[in-house]
Amino acid sequence: MEKRQELYAGKAKSVYTTDAADRLVLEFRDDTSAFDGKRKQALERKGMVNNVFNAFIMERLEDAGIPTHFDKRLSATESLVKKMDMIPVECVVRNVAAGGLVKRLGVEEGTALNPPTFELFLKDDERGDPMINESLAETFGWATPEQLTRMKALTFKVNHVLKQLFAEGHLLLVDYKLEFGIHEGQVILGDEFSPDGCRLWDADTREKLDKDRFRQGLGGVIEAYEEVGRRIGITFPEA
């Protein structure tokens, strides 16, 4: 598979075309950002860690019957993925109160949410990814009712699979976001699943082992990501 032209460069990943019309190369960079890009930093090994982490999770989800855009890992920082028409709506599930939910509603951080909450956000960096609902998504053509139903079902299936996986590593899956797209007429999971896009806490101490370490200036960001990976059976390449 030949990597060709850069198609898109996001905050932490770049996408490249290939010699196959329906395949892309997803490159994970060391770049890290928070607060809508207001805080940025390059963290050594981050691209590799997130690429390996994401590959492991995507393979687990595929094994559980969840369709994804992931094909295979190509190198330490690159993966081959299916080309999709992305749906500009993020799906967020919260199992424990943290982050934006605490700020919006005044709920105490760490409160268990039963049942878990499900929220939608528009992918729009300029507007800070505002929260939306199914009606707005349908009215403005961001997603159809059928697509939204499928996205919600897959998002909760992911929750079922990953809560159990992380629990085996003595971790709490606090919350996470997912993005979806259309490939060959079907809704499938896209983007990535790494500690950049979810919250993971130690089940006993509630130590934060995710991107909140960067947001809150706690340090040890990549070390925390690697700790999570090791607990669930990921082996990272040596530096």
N, C-alpha and C positions, 0 to 999 in steps of 0.2 A: 504494500500500500504506500503510495507516494504522497507525502505531505506537500501541499502547494501554498496557495495564497492565504494570508490572514484575512478572515472574514469579519471578525469581531473581537475586540479587546474589552473585557469587563474589568471589574475592580480587582479580581484575583485570578481570572482565567482568560485564556485566549482560545479562539476557535479558528481552525484552518480548513480549507477545502482539501480534497484529495483527488486522485485520479479516478475515483468512483463517485458517480453523481449522487449516490444516496448515502455516502459515508463522510464523516468529518473527523478531524483530530481535535480532541479537547486537551489543551495544555494547562496544567496547574502551575501557577507562578508562586514565588515566595511573597508576593505583595499581600498586605493585610490592611483592611480599612474598617472604620467604624463611624457611626454618627453621620450616615449619608456621605461618606468620603471625606469628612472634615479632618479625621485623624488617619494618617497613613504611615506604614512602616513595612520594610522588608524583613522577614524573619527567616533565618537560615533553615533549610530543610522543609519548610512548610509545604512547598509545592509537591515534593515527593511524598510527604506524610499524608496529605489530603488525597493525592492520587491513589496511593495504595489503600488507604482507608476506604475511599469511595468504591474502588473496584471490589473490595471484600464485601461491602454492604450490598452493592448492586447484585453480585452473584448470589448472595443469600436471599435477596428478594426474588430474583428470578427462580431460584429453587422452590420458593414458596408460591409460585404461580403468578407473581406480579410482573407484568411486562415493563421493561425498561429500554432506554435507548442505548445502554451499555453493550458493547461487543466484547472488547478485550483490552487489557493493559498493554501498551506498546513499549513503554520505557518507564524509567523512574518517575517521570513527570507528565507523561502523555498517555491518553487512552483513545481507542477508536470507538466512535459512537454513530448511531443512526442519525441521518438528517431528518429533522422534524419541522413542522410548522408549530411554533410555540404558542401556547395559550397564555395571554398576558395576565394571568391570575394566579397568585400564590395561595396555597392551602396550608393553613396552620392548625396544628392540634396541640392542645396544652393538657398535660396530665397533672402538672403541679403549677401553682401560681408563681409567676416570675415575670421580669421584664415589663413589656408594655401593658400587660393585663393589670399588674400591680399599680402602675402609674395611672391608668385610666379609671380603675374602679376602687382603688384604695384597699384592695384585698391584701392580706398579709402574705409576704413572700414565703413560699414553702407550703402553703395550704394545698392539700390534696384535692383534686377536682374530679368529682364522681357524679355523673359521667364526665369524661374528658370534653373540653370545649372544642368547637370547630369554627374557624374564622376564614374569611377571604380578604385578600389584599390585592390591589391593582399594582402590577409591575410598572412603576413610573418613578424613576429616581428623582426627577425634578420636583415632584410633589411629595416626596418622602414615602412612596408606596402606601397610599391611603387605604384605610379599611373600607370595604364595600360589601354588598350583599348579592344574593342570587338575582334579584330583580334588576339591580343596576347592571350586572354583568350581561343579562339577557337584553335589556333595553339598548345598551350601547354596543352590543355585538361583540363583547369580549369573549363570551362563551355561550353555548347553547344550553338549554335545560338538560338535555341528554348528556352533554359533556360534563356539566357540573355534577350531575348525579353519579357519573362514573368516577370522576375525580374524587368525590367525597368517599365513595366506597373503597377505592384504592388507597386513599390516605388512611382510613381506619384499618385497612388490612395491613398496611405498613406498620401502623401502631401496634397491632397485635403481635406481629413477627418481631419487631425490634425491641419492644418492652421486655419480651422474654429473653432475647439475646443479651441485652445489656444487663438484665437482672442476673444472668449467669455470671457476669463479671462484677457483680455487687455494685451496680450502677443504676441510678434513676434516670430514665428518659423523661426529662422535665417538659420540653416542648420541641417542636421542629417545624420547618417549612418545607414544602415540596412544590415543584413546578412540573407541569405536564405539557405535552404537545401531541400533535397528530402525525402518525406514521402509518402509511398504507390504510388510511381511513379509521384507524384505531387510536384511542387515547392511551398513551403510555407515559411512564415516568421519565422525566428528563433531568437536566442540570446535574446536581450532585447531592450526596448525603455524606457530610463530614461534620466535625465539631465546629466548623464555621457557620453552619446553618441549623444547629440544634443546641439545646442546653442539656448537659450531662453532669450529674452530681454523684459523688460518692454516697452510697446508700446509707452509711452510718454517720459520717461526719458532715455530710452536705457540702463538702469541698467542691468548688466549681472547677470542672475539668474541660472547659469549652472556651468559646471566643469571649465570654465575659471576662476571662483573665486579661485579655487585651483591652476590652472596653473599660474595665475598672482599674487598670494599671496594676494588676496583681503579680505580673511577671510569670515566668515559667510556662508560657503559652504552648510551645511545641512539645515540651516535656510532658505537659498534661495530655495533649492529643495522643502522644505515643503511649502514655500510661493507659488511656482508654483502649487503644488498639490492642495492646498486649493482653489486657484483661479479657478481651473477647476472642483472642486467638490469632491476631494479626502479627506477622513477622515483618518488620521493616528492614530494608537494605541497610547495610552498614554505611556510615558516612565516608 
